[in-house]
Amino acid sequence: MNRTQAREWVVKMIYQFDVSKLDPENILNKFYEENNPGDEKDYIVKTFYGIIENLDDIDNNIKKYLKNWEIGRIAKIDLAILRCSFYEILYRCDIPHSVSINEAVEMAKKYSTEKSPSFINGILGSFVKEISK
């Protein structure tokens, strides 16, 4: 499994956590039953639990960049993608911001609506621009 695939699995697990409210450990165990994370196990575990542990901070940061939107109106898959990318930007200094943004946009193209990639790119671009000042 490469990093892009690992990131996609984290987004899927965060989506499942948000929609089902299942115990994170159960979600992770189910993932391991169906997948071999290989070298990306550490990234997957740290990112998945990191997002959950810092969910309030991540969501508060996302809310700052929503223009005339409420976080509850965002499509669940888009929110999962944003949460993953915001986590990487805020808490993973080993991942370049541009990589996190590009991966988020590509996931939106693959899993969401036609308008989602530009929506996600706009939010992440504004966020990175602000924190880079």
N, CA, C and O atoms as a MOPAC input file, in Angstrom:
PM7 MOZYME 1SCF
protein

 N      0.84900 1    -1.18100 1     0.00000 1
 C      0.00000 1     0.00000 1     0.00000 1
 C      0.89200 1     1.24000 1     0.00000 1
 O      1.83300 1     1.33700 1     0.78700 1
 N      0.58800 1     2.18000 1    -0.88600 1
 C      1.35800 1     3.41900 1    -0.90000 1
 C      0.65000 1     4.49500 1    -0.05800 1
 O     -0.43700 1     4.26200 1     0.47000 1
 N      1.27600 1     5.66400 1     0.05800 1
 C      0.73800 1     6.72300 1     0.91100 1
 C     -0.61300 1     7.23300 1     0.40700 1
 O     -1.50200 1     7.52200 1     1.20800 1
 N     -0.76900 1     7.34200 1    -0.89000 1
 C     -2.05100 1     7.79800 1    -1.43300 1
 C     -3.17000 1     6.84200 1    -1.03900 1
 O     -4.24100 1     7.27700 1    -0.61500 1
 N     -2.92700 1     5.55600 1    -1.17700 1
 C     -3.92700 1     4.55400 1    -0.79400 1
 C     -4.18500 1     4.59700 1     0.70900 1
 O     -5.32800 1     4.47800 1     1.15000 1
 N     -3.12500 1     4.76700 1     1.49000 1
 C     -3.27300 1     4.84900 1     2.94800 1
 C     -4.12900 1     6.05500 1     3.33000 1
 O     -4.99400 1     5.96400 1     4.20100 1
 N     -3.88000 1     7.17200 1     2.67800 1
 C     -4.65000 1     8.39600 1     2.95100 1
 C     -6.12600 1     8.17700 1     2.60200 1
 O     -7.01300 1     8.61500 1     3.33400 1
 N     -6.37800 1     7.50700 1     1.49200 1
 C     -7.75800 1     7.21100 1     1.10600 1
 C     -8.43700 1     6.33800 1     2.15500 1
 O     -9.61000 1     6.54200 1     2.46700 1
 N     -7.70700 1     5.36500 1     2.70100 1
 C     -8.29500 1     4.51100 1     3.73700 1
 C     -8.57800 1     5.29600 1     5.01000 1
 O     -9.59000 1     5.06200 1     5.67000 1
 N     -7.69900 1     6.21900 1     5.35700 1
 C     -7.96000 1     7.05200 1     6.53600 1
 C     -9.24300 1     7.85300 1     6.31800 1
 O    -10.08100 1     7.93900 1     7.21500 1
 N     -9.39700 1     8.43300 1     5.13900 1
 C    -10.60600 1     9.20600 1     4.83500 1
 C    -11.83900 1     8.31300 1     4.92900 1
 O    -12.85100 1     8.71600 1     5.50100 1
 N    -11.76300 1     7.11700 1     4.38000 1
 C    -12.89600 1     6.18700 1     4.44800 1
 C    -13.22900 1     5.82100 1     5.89500 1
 O    -14.40100 1     5.72200 1     6.25900 1
 N    -12.19800 1     5.62100 1     6.71500 1
 C    -12.44100 1     5.26700 1     8.12000 1
 C    -13.01600 1     6.45000 1     8.89600 1
 O    -13.88700 1     6.26500 1     9.74700 1
 N    -12.54000 1     7.65800 1     8.61300 1
 C    -13.09700 1     8.85400 1     9.26100 1
 C    -14.54700 1     9.04400 1     8.83500 1
 O    -15.39700 1     9.39400 1     9.65300 1
 N    -14.82700 1     8.81700 1     7.56700 1
 C    -16.20800 1     8.87300 1     7.07500 1
 C    -17.07100 1     7.86600 1     7.83300 1
 O    -18.15900 1     8.19800 1     8.30300 1
 N    -16.57900 1     6.64400 1     7.94600 1
 C    -17.33500 1     5.60700 1     8.65800 1
 C    -17.53900 1     5.98900 1    10.12300 1
 O    -18.62200 1     5.78400 1    10.67100 1
 N    -16.52200 1     6.53300 1    10.75000 1
 C    -16.61700 1     6.96900 1    12.14100 1
 C    -17.69200 1     8.04800 1    12.28500 1
 O    -18.49300 1     8.00900 1    13.21900 1
 N    -17.70600 1     8.99600 1    11.37300 1
 C    -18.66100 1    10.10600 1    11.42300 1
 C    -20.09000 1     9.62900 1    11.18800 1
 O    -21.01200 1    10.06800 1    11.87600 1
 N    -20.27500 1     8.74600 1    10.23600 1
 C    -21.61000 1     8.29000 1     9.85700 1
 C    -22.16300 1     7.25600 1    10.83600 1
 O    -23.34100 1     7.30400 1    11.19200 1
 N    -21.31900 1     6.32600 1    11.26800 1
 C    -21.80300 1     5.19200 1    12.07000 1
 C    -21.62500 1     5.36800 1    13.56800 1
 O    -22.32300 1     4.73500 1    14.36100 1
 N    -20.69200 1     6.22500 1    13.95600 1
 C    -20.33700 1     6.41400 1    15.37100 1
 C    -19.82800 1     5.11200 1    16.00800 1
 O    -19.92400 1     4.92700 1    17.22100 1
 N    -19.28700 1     4.21600 1    15.17500 1
 C    -18.68400 1     2.98800 1    15.69100 1
 C    -17.42400 1     3.32600 1    16.47000 1
 O    -16.82900 1     4.38700 1    16.28300 1
 N    -17.03000 1     2.42600 1    17.33400 1
 C    -15.80000 1     2.57200 1    18.08900 1
 C    -14.61500 1     2.60600 1    17.11400 1
 O    -14.53100 1     1.75700 1    16.22700 1
 N    -13.70400 1     3.56900 1    17.26400 1
 C    -12.56500 1     3.66200 1    16.34400 1
 C    -11.75800 1     2.36600 1    16.24400 1
 O    -11.28600 1     2.00400 1    15.16500 1
 N    -11.60400 1     1.68000 1    17.35700 1
 C    -10.83400 1     0.43300 1    17.33700 1
 C    -11.50600 1    -0.61700 1    16.45300 1
 O    -10.82900 1    -1.36000 1    15.74300 1
 N    -12.83100 1    -0.67800 1    16.49600 1
 C    -13.56000 1    -1.61600 1    15.63400 1
 C    -13.37300 1    -1.26600 1    14.15900 1
 O    -13.21200 1    -2.15500 1    13.32300 1
 N    -13.39500 1     0.01100 1    13.84800 1
 C    -13.19700 1     0.45500 1    12.46800 1
 C    -11.80200 1     0.06900 1    11.99000 1
 O    -11.63400 1    -0.44000 1    10.88200 1
 N    -10.80800 1     0.31500 1    12.83400 1
 C     -9.43100 1    -0.01200 1    12.47000 1
 C     -9.24200 1    -1.52000 1    12.32300 1
 O     -8.57100 1    -1.97100 1    11.39500 1
 N     -9.82300 1    -2.29700 1    13.22500 1
 C     -9.71300 1    -3.75600 1    13.13400 1
 C    -10.35100 1    -4.28300 1    11.85600 1
 O     -9.81500 1    -5.19300 1    11.22400 1
 N    -11.49000 1    -3.71900 1    11.47200 1
 C    -12.15800 1    -4.11600 1    10.23000 1
 C    -11.26500 1    -3.79900 1     9.03300 1
 O    -11.18300 1    -4.58400 1     8.08800 1
 N    -10.60600 1    -2.66300 1     9.07600 1
 C     -9.67100 1    -2.28900 1     8.01800 1
 C     -8.56800 1    -3.33400 1     7.89000 1
 O     -8.24000 1    -3.76200 1     6.78300 1
 N     -7.99500 1    -3.74700 1     9.02400 1
 C     -6.91600 1    -4.73500 1     9.00000 1
 C     -7.37900 1    -6.09700 1     8.49700 1
 O     -6.59200 1    -6.84100 1     7.91100 1
 N     -8.63900 1    -6.42800 1     8.71700 1
 C     -9.17000 1    -7.69300 1     8.20200 1
 C     -9.19900 1    -7.69700 1     6.68000 1
 O     -9.02600 1    -8.74200 1     6.05300 1
 N     -9.41500 1    -6.53500 1     6.09300 1
 C     -9.60300 1    -6.43000 1     4.64600 1
 C     -8.37300 1    -5.92500 1     3.89300 1
 O     -8.33500 1    -6.00900 1     2.66600 1
 N     -7.37500 1    -5.40700 1     4.59500 1
 C     -6.23400 1    -4.76400 1     3.93800 1
 C     -4.92900 1    -5.06800 1     4.64600 1
 O     -4.89700 1    -5.35600 1     5.84200 1
 N     -3.86500 1    -4.99800 1     3.88400 1
 C     -2.52200 1    -5.09200 1     4.44100 1
 C     -1.86400 1    -3.72800 1     4.25700 1
 O     -1.46600 1    -3.37900 1     3.14500 1
 N     -1.74700 1    -2.95600 1     5.33000 1
 C     -1.21100 1    -1.60400 1     5.18100 1
 C      0.29000 1    -1.55800 1     4.89300 1
 O      0.80600 1    -0.52400 1     4.47100 1
 N      0.98300 1    -2.65600 1     5.11500 1
 C      2.41900 1    -2.68100 1     4.85700 1
 C      3.15100 1    -1.58800 1     5.60700 1
 O      2.97300 1    -1.41300 1     6.81300 1
 N      3.97900 1    -0.85100 1     4.87300 1
 C      4.79800 1     0.21200 1     5.46600 1
 C      3.98100 1     1.41200 1     5.93700 1
 O      4.50300 1     2.26700 1     6.65200 1
 N      2.73000 1     1.48700 1     5.55300 1
 C      1.90000 1     2.65000 1     5.88900 1
 C      1.07800 1     2.46800 1     7.17000 1
 O      0.25300 1     3.32000 1     7.50000 1
 N      1.29500 1     1.38000 1     7.88000 1
 C      0.51800 1     1.12100 1     9.10000 1
 C      0.65900 1     2.26700 1    10.10400 1
 O     -0.33500 1     2.73400 1    10.66000 1
 N      1.87600 1     2.71300 1    10.33000 1
 C      2.11900 1     3.78800 1    11.29900 1
 C      1.38400 1     5.06800 1    10.88800 1
 O      0.75400 1     5.71900 1    11.72200 1
 N      1.46600 1     5.42700 1     9.60700 1
 C      0.75800 1     6.61500 1     9.12000 1
 C     -0.74200 1     6.47300 1     9.35200 1
 O     -1.38700 1     7.40000 1     9.84300 1
 N     -1.29600 1     5.31800 1     8.99900 1
 C     -2.74000 1     5.09900 1     9.11300 1
 C     -3.19800 1     5.21200 1    10.55900 1
 O     -4.16200 1     5.92000 1    10.85200 1
 N     -2.51900 1     4.52600 1    11.45500 1
 C     -2.91700 1     4.53400 1    12.87200 1
 C     -2.78900 1     5.93700 1    13.45900 1
 O     -3.72300 1     6.43500 1    14.08700 1
 N     -1.64100 1     6.57300 1    13.25800 1
 C     -1.42400 1     7.90900 1    13.82900 1
 C     -2.39100 1     8.94200 1    13.25900 1
 O     -2.90100 1     9.79000 1    13.99000 1
 N     -2.63700 1     8.86900 1    11.97000 1
 C     -3.51900 1     9.85300 1    11.34500 1
 C     -4.96800 1     9.62800 1    11.74800 1
 O     -5.66900 1    10.57900 1    12.09300 1
 N     -5.42300 1     8.38700 1    11.70800 1
 C     -6.80400 1     8.07000 1    12.08200 1
 C     -7.09400 1     8.49100 1    13.52400 1
 O     -8.05500 1     9.21700 1    13.77900 1
 N     -6.26800 1     8.03800 1    14.45800 1
 C     -6.49800 1     8.40200 1    15.85700 1
 C     -6.20800 1     9.88000 1    16.11000 1
 O     -6.85400 1    10.50200 1    16.95400 1
 N     -5.24600 1    10.44500 1    15.38700 1
 C     -4.93600 1    11.86600 1    15.53900 1
 C     -6.10700 1    12.75300 1    15.15400 1
 O     -6.38800 1    13.74700 1    15.82200 1
 N     -6.78700 1    12.39100 1    14.07500 1
 C     -7.96700 1    13.16000 1    13.65700 1
 C     -9.05000 1    13.07200 1    14.72300 1
 O     -9.64700 1    14.08300 1    15.09200 1
 N     -9.30000 1    11.87300 1    15.21200 1
 C    -10.35000 1    11.68500 1    16.22200 1
 C    -10.01700 1    12.44200 1    17.50500 1
 O    -10.88300 1    13.09800 1    18.08400 1
 N     -8.76800 1    12.35300 1    17.94700 1
 C     -8.36100 1    13.01700 1    19.18600 1
 C     -8.39200 1    14.53900 1    19.07100 1
 O     -8.59000 1    15.23200 1    20.06900 1
 N     -8.20100 1    15.05300 1    17.88100 1
 C     -8.14400 1    16.50500 1    17.66900 1
 C     -9.32700 1    17.02800 1    16.86000 1
 O     -9.24700 1    18.09100 1    16.24400 1
 N    -10.41900 1    16.27700 1    16.86700 1
 C    -11.57000 1    16.59300 1    16.02300 1
 C    -12.13400 1    17.98800 1    16.27300 1
 O    -12.45100 1    18.69900 1    15.32000 1
 N    -12.26400 1    18.38900 1    17.52500 1
 C    -12.81300 1    19.71800 1    17.82200 1
 C    -11.92500 1    20.82300 1    17.25700 1
 O    -12.42400 1    21.77300 1    16.65300 1
 N    -10.61900 1    20.70400 1    17.44900 1
 C     -9.68500 1    21.69900 1    16.93200 1
 C     -9.71600 1    21.72800 1    15.40500 1
 O     -9.73900 1    22.80000 1    14.80000 1
 N     -9.71600 1    20.55400 1    14.78900 1
 C     -9.76200 1    20.46900 1    13.32900 1
 C    -11.04500 1    21.10000 1    12.80400 1
 O    -11.00400 1    21.92000 1    11.88600 1
 N    -12.18000 1    20.72400 1    13.38000 1
 C    -13.46500 1    21.27100 1    12.92200 1
 C    -13.55000 1    22.78100 1    13.14100 1
 O    -14.09800 1    23.49300 1    12.29900 1
 N    -13.02200 1    23.27500 1    14.24800 1
 C    -13.01900 1    24.72400 1    14.48300 1
 C    -12.19000 1    25.45000 1    13.42700 1
 O    -12.55500 1    26.53900 1    12.98500 1
 N    -11.08000 1    24.84600 1    13.02800 1
 C    -10.26900 1    25.44100 1    11.96300 1
 C    -10.99500 1    25.40600 1    10.62800 1
 O    -10.94400 1    26.37500 1     9.87100 1
 N    -11.66700 1    24.30400 1    10.33100 1
 C    -12.43900 1    24.21600 1     9.08400 1
 C    -13.51600 1    25.29900 1     9.06400 1
 O    -13.70300 1    25.97300 1     8.05100 1
 N    -14.22300 1    25.46700 1    10.18200 1
 C    -15.31700 1    26.44900 1    10.26300 1
 C    -14.85300 1    27.86500 1     9.92800 1
 O    -15.61400 1    28.64600 1     9.35600 1
 N    -13.61600 1    28.20100 1    10.27900 1
 C    -13.09100 1    29.54400 1    10.01500 1
 C    -13.04500 1    29.87200 1     8.52400 1
 O    -13.07200 1    31.04200 1     8.14000 1
 N    -12.97600 1    28.84600 1     7.69200 1
 C    -12.80300 1    29.06400 1     6.25500 1
 C    -14.04900 1    28.74400 1     5.43900 1
 O    -13.99800 1    28.71500 1     4.21000 1
 N    -15.14600 1    28.51000 1     6.10700 1
 C    -16.41600 1    28.28700 1     5.42000 1
 C    -17.10000 1    29.63000 1     5.22300 1
 O    -17.37100 1    30.34000 1     6.19100 1
 N    -17.37200 1    29.96900 1     4.01100 1
 C    -18.04300 1    31.23400 1     3.70400 1
 C    -19.52100 1    30.93600 1     3.46600 1
 O    -19.88100 1    30.26100 1     2.50200 1
 N    -20.36300 1    31.44400 1     4.35000 1
 C    -21.81400 1    31.24200 1     4.25400 1
 C    -22.21300 1    29.76500 1     4.26500 1
 O    -23.19300 1    29.36900 1     3.63300 1
 N    -21.45100 1    28.97400 1     4.98100 1
 C    -21.73300 1    27.53800 1     5.10900 1
 C    -21.65800 1    27.14800 1     6.57100 1
 O    -20.93500 1    27.76300 1     7.35500 1
 N    -22.39700 1    26.13800 1     6.92400 1
 C    -22.28800 1    25.51000 1     8.23800 1
 C    -21.58700 1    24.18100 1     8.02200 1
 O    -21.76600 1    23.54200 1     6.98500 1
 N    -20.80100 1    23.77000 1     8.98000 1
 C    -20.05300 1    22.52200 1     8.83100 1
 C    -20.98900 1    21.32200 1     8.63700 1
 O    -20.62300 1    20.35500 1     7.97000 1
 N    -22.17400 1    21.38000 1     9.20800 1
 C    -23.14000 1    20.29800 1     9.06500 1
 C    -23.71500 1    20.16200 1     7.66700 1
 O    -24.30900 1    19.13600 1     7.33800 1
 N    -23.54500 1    21.18800 1     6.84100 1
 C    -24.05000 1    21.14800 1     5.46100 1
 C    -23.05100 1    20.53600 1     4.48800 1
 O    -23.40400 1    20.21100 1     3.35400 1
 N    -21.81400 1    20.38100 1     4.92600 1
 C    -20.79000 1    19.81000 1     4.04700 1
 C    -21.06500 1    18.32100 1     3.87300 1
 O    -21.37700 1    17.62500 1     4.83900 1
 N    -20.95100 1    17.83900 1     2.65000 1
 C    -21.10900 1    16.40500 1     2.39100 1
 C    -20.13900 1    15.62700 1     3.27700 1
 O    -18.98900 1    16.03000 1     3.44800 1
 N    -20.59900 1    14.53100 1     3.83000 1
 C    -19.78800 1    13.76100 1     4.79200 1
 C    -18.44400 1    13.34100 1     4.21400 1
 O    -17.43800 1    13.36100 1     4.92300 1
 N    -18.40900 1    12.96000 1     2.93600 1
 C    -17.13100 1    12.55300 1     2.34400 1
 C    -16.20300 1    13.75300 1     2.20500 1
 O    -14.99700 1    13.62400 1     2.41600 1
 N    -16.74400 1    14.91500 1     1.85500 1
 C    -15.92200 1    16.12500 1     1.76500 1
 C    -15.37700 1    16.50900 1     3.13700 1
 O    -14.22700 1    16.92900 1     3.26100 1
 N    -16.19500 1    16.36500 1     4.14500 1
 C    -15.75200 1    16.67600 1     5.50100 1
 C    -14.63600 1    15.72500 1     5.93300 1
 O    -13.67100 1    16.15300 1     6.56700 1
 N    -14.75800 1    14.45800 1     5.60100 1
 C    -13.70600 1    13.49000 1     5.93900 1
 C    -12.40100 1    13.84400 1     5.22600 1
 O    -11.32500 1    13.75800 1     5.81800 1
 N    -12.49400 1    14.23600 1     3.97300 1
 C    -11.30500 1    14.64500 1     3.21300 1
 C    -10.67900 1    15.88400 1     3.84800 1
 O     -9.46300 1    15.93700 1     4.03700 1
 N    -11.50200 1    16.87900 1     4.17700 1
 C    -10.99300 1    18.09800 1     4.81700 1
 C    -10.35500 1    17.79600 1     6.16300 1
 O     -9.29300 1    18.33400 1     6.47800 1
 N    -10.98000 1    16.95400 1     6.95100 1
 C    -10.42400 1    16.61700 1     8.26600 1
 C     -9.04900 1    15.96800 1     8.13300 1
 O     -8.13700 1    16.27900 1     8.89900 1
 N     -8.90300 1    15.08400 1     7.17700 1
 C     -7.61400 1    14.43000 1     6.96600 1
 C     -6.55400 1    15.45100 1     6.56100 1
 O     -5.44800 1    15.44600 1     7.10100 1
 N     -6.88300 1    16.30800 1     5.63000 1
 C     -5.92300 1    17.29300 1     5.15400 1
 C     -5.59600 1    18.33800 1     6.22700 1
 O     -4.43000 1    18.68800 1     6.41200 1
 N     -6.60300 1    18.82900 1     6.92200 1
 C     -6.34300 1    19.78000 1     8.01000 1
 C     -5.45800 1    19.14200 1     9.08000 1
 O     -4.55900 1    19.79300 1     9.61200 1
 N     -5.70900 1    17.87800 1     9.39200 1
 C     -4.86500 1    17.18500 1    10.37400 1
 C     -3.41600 1    17.16000 1     9.89100 1
 O     -2.50100 1    17.48600 1    10.64800 1
 N     -3.20900 1    16.77400 1     8.63900 1
 C     -1.84100 1    16.70600 1     8.11900 1
 C     -1.16600 1    18.07300 1     8.16600 1
 O      0.00100 1    18.17700 1     8.54600 1
 N     -1.88400 1    19.10700 1     7.78600 1
 C     -1.30400 1    20.44900 1     7.75900 1
 C     -1.01100 1    20.95600 1     9.17300 1
 O      0.02500 1    21.57600 1     9.41000 1
 N     -1.91400 1    20.69400 1    10.09900 1
 C     -1.74400 1    21.18300 1    11.47200 1
 C     -0.75400 1    20.36500 1    12.30300 1
 O     -0.01100 1    20.92300 1    13.11000 1
 N     -0.74400 1    19.06100 1    12.10900 1
 C     -0.03000 1    18.18400 1    13.04100 1
 C      1.08700 1    17.34200 1    12.43300 1
 O      1.82800 1    16.69100 1    13.16900 1
 N      1.22600 1    17.33800 1    11.11900 1
 C      2.25300 1    16.50700 1    10.47900 1
 C      3.20000 1    17.39700 1     9.68200 1
 O      2.97300 1    17.65200 1     8.49900 1
 N      4.25300 1    17.86400 1    10.32700 1
 C      5.19300 1    18.75700 1     9.64800 1
 C      6.03700 1    18.01400 1     8.60800 1
 O      6.74000 1    18.64600 1     7.81900 1
 N      5.97200 1    16.68000 1     8.60300 1
 C      6.73100 1    15.89400 1     7.62900 1
 C      6.02500 1    15.78700 1     6.27700 1
 O      6.59700 1    15.25700 1     5.32500 1
 N      4.80000 1    16.28000 1     6.18400 1
 C      4.03600 1    16.21900 1     4.93400 1
 C      3.89200 1    17.64100 1     4.38700 1
 O      3.28600 1    18.49200 1     5.03800 1
 N      4.44300 1    17.90800 1     3.20000 1
 C      4.30700 1    19.25700 1     2.62700 1
 C      2.83500 1    19.62900 1     2.42500 1
 O      2.01900 1    18.79300 1     2.03900 1
 N      2.52000 1    20.87000 1     2.68600 1
 C      1.14100 1    21.34300 1     2.53400 1
 C      0.62100 1    21.08600 1     1.12500 1
 O     -0.52800 1    20.68500 1     0.93900 1
 N      1.47500 1    21.32100 1     0.14100 1
 C      1.04700 1    21.14500 1    -1.25100 1
 C      0.65700 1    19.69800 1    -1.54300 1
 O     -0.27200 1    19.45000 1    -2.31300 1
 N      1.34900 1    18.75500 1    -0.94300 1
 C      1.01700 1    17.33400 1    -1.13000 1
 C     -0.34100 1    17.03500 1    -0.51100 1
 O     -1.17800 1    16.37400 1    -1.12500 1
 N     -0.55400 1    17.51800 1     0.69400 1
 C     -1.82200 1    17.28100 1     1.37500 1
 C     -2.99500 1    17.88000 1     0.59300 1
 O     -4.04300 1    17.24800 1     0.45800 1
 N     -2.81700 1    19.08700 1     0.08800 1
 C     -3.87700 1    19.73600 1    -0.69100 1
 C     -4.13800 1    18.97100 1    -1.98200 1
 O     -5.28900 1    18.68900 1    -2.31500 1
 N     -3.08200 1    18.63400 1    -2.70700 1
 C     -3.24100 1    17.91700 1    -3.96800 1
 C     -3.94500 1    16.57500 1    -3.75900 1
 O     -4.84300 1    16.21700 1    -4.52100 1
 N     -3.53900 1    15.84400 1    -2.73700 1
 C     -4.16000 1    14.54900 1    -2.45300 1
 C     -5.63800 1    14.72700 1    -2.10100 1
 O     -6.47400 1    13.92000 1    -2.50900 1
 N     -5.96000 1    15.77000 1    -1.35200 1
 C     -7.35800 1    16.02700 1    -0.98200 1
 C     -8.19600 1    16.32100 1    -2.22500 1
 O     -9.30500 1    15.80600 1    -2.36700 1
 N     -7.67100 1    17.13600 1    -3.11100 1
 C     -8.39100 1    17.47700 1    -4.34100 1
 C     -8.59000 1    16.23000 1    -5.20500 1
 O     -9.66700 1    16.02700 1    -5.76600 1
 N     -7.56500 1    15.40600 1    -5.31100 1
 C     -7.68000 1    14.17300 1    -6.10100 1
 C     -8.71200 1    13.21700 1    -5.49900 1
 O     -9.46300 1    12.57600 1    -6.23400 1
 N     -8.75200 1    13.12000 1    -4.17200 1
 C     -9.77100 1    12.27200 1    -3.53600 1
 C    -11.17100 1    12.81400 1    -3.79700 1
 O    -12.10600 1    12.04900 1    -4.03100 1
 N    -11.31000 1    14.13500 1    -3.75800 1
 C    -12.61900 1    14.73700 1    -4.03200 1
 C    -13.06200 1    14.43000 1    -5.46000 1
 O    -14.23900 1    14.16100 1    -5.70100 1
 N    -12.13100 1    14.46900 1    -6.40100 1
 C    -12.45700 1    14.12100 1    -7.79100 1
 C    -12.92800 1    12.67300 1    -7.89200 1
 O    -13.83700 1    12.35700 1    -8.66000 1
 N    -12.30800 1    11.81200 1    -7.11600 1
 C    -12.58800 1    10.37300 1    -7.18400 1
 C    -13.86300 1     9.97800 1    -6.44700 1
 O    -14.61000 1     9.12200 1    -6.92200 1
 N    -14.11900 1    10.59200 1    -5.29200 1
 C    -15.18700 1    10.12100 1    -4.41100 1
 C    -16.37800 1    11.06300 1    -4.24300 1
 O    -17.39600 1    10.66600 1    -3.67600 1
 N    -16.27000 1    12.29700 1    -4.72300 1
 C    -17.32900 1    13.25100 1    -4.41200 1
 C    -17.93600 1    13.86000 1    -5.67600 1
 O    -17.82100 1    13.30400 1    -6.76800 1
 N    -18.57600 1    14.99700 1    -5.50400 1
 C    -19.30500 1    15.63600 1    -6.60000 1
 C    -18.37300 1    16.45600 1    -7.49100 1
 O    -17.19700 1    16.64600 1    -7.18000 1
 N    -18.91100 1    16.92300 1    -8.57600 1
 C    -18.14900 1    17.70500 1    -9.54400 1
 C    -17.61400 1    19.00800 1    -8.94200 1
 O    -16.52700 1    19.45800 1    -9.30300 1
 N    -18.37100 1    19.61000 1    -8.03100 1
 C    -17.97600 1    20.89000 1    -7.44000 1
 C    -17.04900 1    20.73500 1    -6.23000 1
 O    -16.42400 1    21.70400 1    -5.80000 1
 N    -16.96100 1    19.53800 1    -5.69100 1
 C    -16.18800 1    19.33000 1    -4.46400 1
 C    -14.69500 1    19.62700 1    -4.58700 1
 O    -14.12900 1    20.21900 1    -3.66800 1
 N    -14.03000 1    19.24300 1    -5.68200 1
 C    -12.59100 1    19.54300 1    -5.74800 1
 C    -12.26800 1    21.02800 1    -5.60200 1
 O    -11.33700 1    21.38500 1    -4.88000 1
 N    -13.02300 1    21.89900 1    -6.27600 1
 C    -12.74000 1    23.33400 1    -6.15900 1
 C    -13.12200 1    23.85900 1    -4.77800 1
 O    -12.44800 1    24.74000 1    -4.24600 1
 N    -14.19300 1    23.33000 1    -4.19400 1
 C    -14.60300 1    23.71000 1    -2.83900 1
 C    -13.49600 1    23.36600 1    -1.84000 1
 O    -13.10400 1    24.20200 1    -1.02500 1
 N    -13.00400 1    22.14600 1    -1.90800 1
 C    -11.95300 1    21.68700 1    -0.99400 1
 C    -10.65500 1    22.44300 1    -1.24000 1
 O     -9.98300 1    22.84900 1    -0.29300 1
 N    -10.30200 1    22.63300 1    -2.49900 1
 C     -9.08500 1    23.37200 1    -2.82700 1
 C     -9.15300 1    24.80500 1    -2.29900 1
 O     -8.16100 1    25.32500 1    -1.78800 1
 N    -10.30800 1    25.44000 1    -2.41800 1
 C    -10.46800 1    26.80800 1    -1.93100 1
 C    -10.30000 1    26.92100 1    -0.42500 1
 O     -9.61700 1    27.82000 1     0.06500 1
 N    -10.91800 1    26.01500 1     0.30200 1
 C    -10.80800 1    26.03100 1     1.76700 1
 C     -9.36900 1    25.77800 1     2.19600 1
 O     -8.82100 1    26.51700 1     3.01500 1
 N     -8.75600 1    24.73200 1     1.64200 1
 C     -7.38500 1    24.39200 1     2.02800 1
 C     -6.40000 1    25.47200 1     1.59300 1
 O     -5.46300 1    25.79200 1     2.32400 1
 N     -6.61000 1    26.03300 1     0.40600 1
 C     -5.73500 1    27.10500 1    -0.06400 1
 C     -5.79200 1    28.32500 1     0.83800 1
 O     -4.75800 1    28.91100 1     1.15800 1
 N     -6.98700 1    28.71100 1     1.24900 1
 C     -7.14900 1    29.85200 1     2.16300 1
 C     -6.49700 1    29.57200 1     3.50800 1
 O     -5.84100 1    30.44000 1     4.08400 1
 N     -6.68100 1    28.36200 1     4.00100 1
 C     -6.10500 1    27.97200 1     5.28600 1
 C     -4.57600 1    28.03300 1     5.24200 1
 O     -3.95100 1    28.62800 1     6.12000 1
 N     -3.98500 1    27.42500 1     4.23500 1
 C     -2.52100 1    27.39700 1     4.13100 1
 C     -1.97000 1    28.80400 1     3.91900 1
 O     -0.92900 1    29.15300 1     4.47500 1
 N     -2.65500 1    29.60300 1     3.12700 1
 C     -2.22700 1    30.99100 1     2.90500 1
 C     -2.20900 1    31.75600 1     4.22700 1
 O     -1.27600 1    32.51000 1     4.49900 1
 N     -3.23300 1    31.56200 1     5.03700 1
 C     -3.33900 1    32.26000 1     6.32600 1
 C     -2.26000 1    31.80600 1     7.31000 1
 O     -1.64300 1    32.63600 1     7.97800 1
 N     -2.03200 1    30.50900 1     7.40300 1
 C     -1.05100 1    30.03400 1     8.39400 1
 C      0.38800 1    30.24200 1     7.93400 1
 O      1.31800 1    30.14100 1     8.73400 1
 N      0.57200 1    30.53100 1     6.65100 1
 C      1.92200 1    30.74900 1     6.11800 1
 C      2.37400 1    32.19900 1     6.25700 1
 O      3.52400 1    32.52100 1     5.95900 1
 N      1.48000 1    33.07500 1     6.70700 1
 C      1.82300 1    34.50100 1     6.86000 1
 C      2.82300 1    34.69900 1     7.97200 1
 O      3.22700 1    35.83000 1     8.24500 1

